[in-house]
Amino acid sequence: MRFAFYGTISPTLTTFADRLSKALVARGYEHTEDLASANLVCNFVDRDNVRPYRRESATTFCAAIFEGDAPPADFGEAIGDYYPVLVRALSNVSVRVVPGTEVRFGTMEQGNYAVADDGSDAFFDKVAERLAPLAESHLVIDNIWNPDLESELWDGDEVTAELRKAGQRLDAMNLLPAPFPIENYLDKRDLEHVKRLYSIGGLSYGNLSARKDASRFWMSASGVDKSNLQDIGRDMLLVTDYNQAAQAMVMSVPPEIEPRRVSVDAIEHWKIYTEHPAVGAIIHVHAWVEGVDATEINYPCGTAELADAVADLVRTQPDPAHAIIGLKNHGLTITGETLDEIFDRVEPHILRHIPMA
């Protein structure tokens, strides 16, 4: 694994950068000056004049590192500090450093959490450990579209009809793609940006899938309005396989259509359907249910590592076909017989705000 530094390191963050570099090397990482070859780019930015690092590859993860004056006074102040940097730096995570006090990590969907700075090597090991899931994860977001969908499915079937209805039901739940009430903390301009980013106003977050047969399942596409699922191959796709060598999901689509990508969580759903024939449907929402088993590491969405972590927990449940799995600081993956069965079982227990850890 390789990491690189980018941007201008301020004098007060020089020691932090040096010791973080040593901690990453101690984990087995190699420092490189070749940004294009880095798995992790640490972009040191000025909070008041953020310069983005425009990555050349989707497999490069970026951390925007900047200096803070003091720990935030409250949750709202923390959001107002890290979110603009996160967005303007085009980063996967922001890292707010108050030297000698704390380092605070922030993402849009996973909120923010701090690691206390006691100046020890163990502290820098913890910072490196928090960044490691970014650098070490393997994205499975590429798609292979085969124009071989059976003609009788070009307009969908009874399963896609269930997906349409479930998308409308999910829309009615009015869940925002964040573990906190962002509408209470962001000003109008930033809230409008979040709405554009996540296409809120049409449900583009969360995802739905339902089994077609023993080896295939229908799933919502990435970035589409889940309350208005219509076109086969664009709003809903038939997932047929996972090409591990290419790290890509395989789809059957109608000929002469320009398909959209399937949801980034398709690899997770594929693993669950493959292992558990009794699972007939899966939904993912950015919400919570008390008392559920949850993943321990904040792996990025669309990674094989997150998919494995969720699949491992589904496997340990008393009834994998009716499981509710928490994704740490992120949301829920829920299995069931049908999409309606999942909603009927879970909706009364849904909490809008996700507990942070």
N, C-alpha and C positions, 0 to 999 in steps of 0.2 A: 504494500500500500504506500502511496506517495501523498505528501502534503506540500503546499506552497503558501508563502505569505505574499500579500498584495496590498497596495496602498502605502500610506505613510504612517509609520509607527511614531506616535508622539513620545517625547522624552519620558513622560511619566508611565508609559506602557512598555518601555524598552525591556525592563526586567521581566515583566509579565510575559512578553513575547519570547524572550530567551528561555525562560523556564518552561513555558508551554511547549516550545520546540523540543527541549530535552525530554519532557514527559512523553511526547508523541514518539520520539525516537526510541525511548525505553520500551514502548509498546510494540516496537518492531517496524515503525514507519520510517520511510526514507524522505528526507527533505529534498526538494527539487526546485530549480529555477524555471523549469519548463511548465508553465501554468496549464497548458493543454493536456499534459500527461498526469496531472494531479487528480487524485480521488477526492481530496478535500482542499479547498482554497480558503484560507483565513484572510478576509478582506478587512484591513484596519481602516476605519473611516472616521471622519469628523462629524459628530452628531449634527452640527449646524450646516454642513456642506457635504452631504453624502455623495460619494462617487461609486456607482455600481461596478461590480465585476460581471461582465457579460460572458458567461461560460459558453464554451464551444460545444459542449457535450452534455446531454441529459444525465450522464453518469457521474458528472462532477457535482459535488455538493459544496455549497458556499455558506460560510459563517461570517456575518458582519460583526466585527469587534469594535466597540467604541467605549469611551470613558464616561462614567457618570460621576456626579459630584458627591452623592450620598445615596444610601438606600432609599427607595421611594417611600413617601409617607403613607400611601395607601395603594390599594389595587388599581384604582383609576389612574393615579399618577404613573404607575408602572406601565400600564397599557399605553398611555399617551407618550411615554418616553421610548419604548422599544418598538412599537408598531410602525411609526413613520420611518425609522431606520431600516427595519425589516423590509418594508415595501420598496423604499427608494434604492436600497442596495441590491435588490433582486436576489435576496438570500433565502436559504432554507431555514436559517435560525439567526437570531441576533444574540450577541453576547455583550452584556453591559457590565463593564469592569469598574468597580470602586476599589482601587488598590488598598490592600490591607484590611478590607471590610467584607466584600462579597463579590461574586460573579453571578449575574442573573441571566438565564437563558429564556428567550421568548420566541414563540411561533404564533401564527394566526390561529390555528386550530387547537394547539396544545397549551395556550396560555403562557404563563411565565413562572419560573421557579428558580430559587437561589441556592448557591453553594457558598457556605461561609469561608472566608479567606483567613486562615491562621498562619499563612506564610510557610507552611511545611511542604515537603515534597509530596506528601499524601494529598494535599489540596490540589496541586497541579495534576496529580494522577487522576483525581476525580474530574477535573475539567476535561482532561484528555478522554476520560471514560465517557463523559457526556457527549463529546463530539464523535467518538468512535462509531456509533451506529450510523452516522451520516456517511463516513468514509468507507465503512465496511459493507454497507448494504448493496444488494444487487437489484436494480430496478427491473421490473418486468412490465414495461409499458408499451413495448413495440407490439404491433399487430401484424398478422398475416391473414389477408382476406382472400379466400378462395371463392370465385364466382360460381359455386356449385350447389347453391341452395335449391332444394326441390321446388318446382314451380308451384306446387300446392301450398307452399309456405310463404310465397312472395307477399301475400297480404296478411300473413300472420295466422294464428290458430287460437284455440281456446286458452292456451297458456299466455300468449301475448295479450289476449283480452283481459286476463287476470292481472298482468303487469300494468296495463293502462289504468284499471280500477284502483290498484294498489298505489300507483303514483299519485292519483287524486287524493287518496286517503292520507298518504304521507304529507302531501301539500297542506291538507287541513290541519295537521298537527303544528304547523308554523314554527318549525325548529330552525334556529339560526346556526350557521356552521362555526360555532365557537363555544367554549366551555364557560363563557361569562356573558352577561347582558351587554353586548357591545353598544347597543343603541343608547345606553345610559352613560357611556364613557367617551365615545367618539363625537367630534363635532360634525356638522352637517356634511362638510366637504369630505372628511375621512370616511364617514359612514357611506356616502355615495360611492366612494372608491371601493369599499368592501363589497357593496352591492354589485358593482360592475365586475369586480374580480371574481366573485362567486356566482354571478348571475342571479342574485336574489331578486325575487319578484316573479321569477319562474324558478322552480325548485331544481337547482343544478348540483346540490350537494347531497350526500347520502347516495345509496344505490339499492337496487332491487334485482333479484334474480329468481328464476323458477325452473325446475327440472323439466326438460322435454322428454328425455328417455334415459336409458342406462348410462350413456356416455356424453350427452349433450345437455346444455341448459341455455335458456334465454336470459339476457341481462341488459340492463339499461346502459346506454352509451355515456361517455364522459362529457360533462358540461352541457347536458340537455335539460330542458324543463321537464322534470319528472311528472308534473301534473298534466302534461300534454304529450304523452308518448304515442306516436303515430306511425312513422315510416319504418318498415323493416330494413335493416342494414344501415340506418342512420340514427333512429331513436332507440331501437332495440336490435340486438345482434345475437345470433346463435353461436355460442362458443362450443367448439368441437374438440379442442385439444390444447396442450401446452407443449411448445417446442423448446425443450430445455437448452439445447445447444445454441439456439438463437435468442434465448430468453424472451420469447414472444408468445402471445396468445394467438390461437388459430381460430378463425371464424369462417362460417359459410354465409355468403351474402348473395343477393340476387345479382344476375349479370347486369351490366350497363348501369350501375349505380355507383356514386361516389360515397363510399362508406365513411362513417365516423369511427373513432377509436372507441373500444369498449371501456367501461369503467376501469380505473386503475386497480380496483380491488378484485378484478377477475381472477387473478392467480390464487387469491385466498379462497374464493368461492370454489374454484376448480379443485383445489386440494380437499376441501370439505366434501363436495359431492362425490369425488372419486373414492374417498375412504368410507363414506357413510351412505349406502344406497337408500336408507330410510329417510334421508333429508330430501324434502321436496321443494323447499324454498328457503331463501336467505335474504335478510334485509340488513342494511347498515345505516345507523342514524347517529348524529352528533347529539347524544343525550345520554341519560344514565338510569340505571336501576340499582337500588341499594342491595348490597350483599352478594354481588356477583364476583366470580373469579376474574382476574384481570391480568393482562400482560405486564411485565416488569420494566421493559425497555421501550422507549419512544422511537421505535423504528419508523422511518418515513413510509407514508402510504405508497402502495404499489411495489413494495419490495418483497423479495422471496423470504426475507427474514421475518417480516411482520406476518406474512401468510403462514409460515411455519409456527410462529409463536401462537397464533390464534388456533391453528389446526391442532397443535399439541394440547391446548386447553379444552377444545371441543372433545377430543379423544378421552379426556379424563372425567367428563361429566357423567352423572348417573344415567342420563338419557341424551346421548349426542344429537338425536333427532329433534330435541326440544331444548336446545341450549341457549343461554344468554351469556356472552363473553364480553368482558370489558376490555377496551383498548386504552391503556393507561393515558390519562389526560386527554382523551380524544373522543371516545364514543363507544358504541356497542355493535357487535355482530351477533345476529339472532337467527337461529335455525328453526325450522318448523315443517309441518306437513304441507301447508299451503300458505300463501301470503295472507289470506284472510285469517287463518288460524293464528299466525304470528301476531297480527294486529290485535285480535280479540284477546289473546293471552297476555300481551305485554303492555298495550296502550294504557290501561289503568294505573300502571306502576311507573310510567316514564317520568323522569325528572329532567327538566330543561337544562339545568346547569350541572356540569361535570365536576366532581370533586378533584382538586389538584393535589398531586403528590410529587 
